[in-house]
Amino acid sequence: MDRKSRNVKKDLIKRKFFLKNELKYIILKSIISNKNVKPIVRGFCVFKLNSFKKISRISNQNNPCLLTGRIGGVYKLTQISRHSMVKFSTHGLMTNLRISSW
């Protein structure tokens, strides 16, 4: 399995896990911030919130390049990494984009 498909599949698994736990995360946060709930229930909600896995957080979501699967240096506008952007723009394959330093 090449890097592209491995990184894309890994990212899809992380996104599914995040979507699955997002509603639970929001509910637990609202229970913790509610002062009318008993302290034991709030403490249990804090425990459950801390027991979530790290990949269920929104800040751990990556945007891999659609062409190469590279995780770092990906532009939000095109979802293409900087290396692919340079390669395609030097050959004139991307319309309306120019690289000023090349």
C-alpha positions as CSV (number, residue, x, y, z in Angstrom):
1,M,0.0,0.0,0.0
2,D,1.5,3.3,-1.0
3,R,1.7,6.4,1.1
4,K,-1.1,8.2,-0.6
5,S,-3.8,5.6,0.0
6,R,-2.5,4.8,3.5
7,N,-2.6,8.5,4.6
8,V,-6.0,9.1,3.0
9,K,-7.5,5.9,4.6
10,K,-6.0,6.9,8.0
11,D,-7.5,10.3,7.7
12,L,-10.9,8.9,6.8
13,I,-10.9,6.7,9.9
14,K,-10.0,9.6,12.1
15,R,-12.8,11.7,10.7
16,K,-15.3,9.0,11.2
17,F,-14.2,8.6,14.8
18,F,-14.4,12.3,15.3
19,L,-18.0,12.5,13.9
20,K,-19.0,9.6,16.0
21,N,-17.8,11.2,19.3
22,E,-18.6,14.8,18.5
23,L,-22.2,14.8,19.8
24,K,-21.1,13.0,23.0
25,Y,-18.3,15.6,23.5
26,I,-20.7,18.5,23.2
27,I,-23.2,16.9,25.6
28,L,-20.5,16.2,28.2
29,K,-19.2,19.7,27.9
30,S,-22.7,21.2,28.5
31,I,-23.3,19.0,31.5
32,I,-19.9,20.0,33.0
33,S,-20.7,23.7,32.6
34,N,-24.2,23.4,34.0
35,K,-24.2,24.4,37.7
36,N,-27.6,22.9,38.5
37,V,-26.3,19.3,38.0
38,K,-25.1,17.3,41.1
39,P,-21.3,17.4,41.6
40,I,-21.0,13.6,41.4
41,V,-22.6,13.6,37.9
42,R,-20.4,16.5,36.8
43,G,-17.3,14.7,38.1
44,F,-18.3,11.6,36.2
45,C,-18.7,13.7,33.0
46,V,-15.3,15.1,33.5
47,F,-13.9,11.6,33.8
48,K,-15.7,10.5,30.7
49,L,-14.5,13.6,28.8
50,N,-10.9,12.9,29.8
51,S,-11.1,9.3,28.7
52,F,-11.8,10.2,25.1
53,K,-9.0,9.2,22.8
54,K,-6.8,11.8,21.3
55,I,-7.9,11.3,17.7
56,S,-11.5,12.3,18.7
57,R,-10.4,16.0,18.9
58,I,-11.0,18.4,16.0
59,S,-7.5,19.8,16.3
60,N,-6.0,16.4,15.3
61,Q,-7.6,16.3,11.9
62,N,-5.2,16.5,8.9
63,N,-5.9,17.4,5.4
64,P,-3.8,15.2,3.2
65,C,-3.0,16.1,-0.4
66,L,-5.4,14.6,-2.9
67,L,-2.7,13.7,-5.3
68,T,0.3,12.6,-3.2
69,G,-1.2,11.9,0.2
70,R,1.3,14.3,1.8
71,I,0.0,15.6,5.2
72,G,2.2,18.7,5.6
73,G,2.2,21.8,3.5
74,V,-1.3,21.4,2.0
75,Y,-3.2,24.5,0.8
76,K,-6.8,24.8,1.9
77,L,-8.0,26.3,-1.3
78,T,-7.0,23.4,-3.6
79,Q,-6.3,20.5,-1.2
80,I,-3.0,20.0,-3.0
81,S,0.5,20.0,-1.4
82,R,3.1,22.7,-2.1
83,H,5.2,20.2,-4.0
84,S,2.4,19.2,-6.3
85,M,1.4,22.8,-6.8
86,V,4.9,23.8,-7.9
87,K,5.1,20.8,-10.3
88,F,1.8,21.5,-11.9
89,S,2.2,25.3,-12.1
90,T,5.6,25.2,-13.7
91,H,4.3,23.0,-16.5
92,G,1.3,25.3,-16.8
93,L,-1.3,22.6,-15.9
94,M,-3.0,24.7,-13.3
95,T,-4.9,27.6,-14.8
96,N,-4.9,31.1,-13.2
97,L,-2.0,30.3,-10.9
98,R,1.5,31.5,-11.3
99,I,4.6,31.0,-9.1
100,S,6.5,34.2,-8.8
101,S,9.8,32.8,-7.5
102,W,10.3,30.1,-10.2
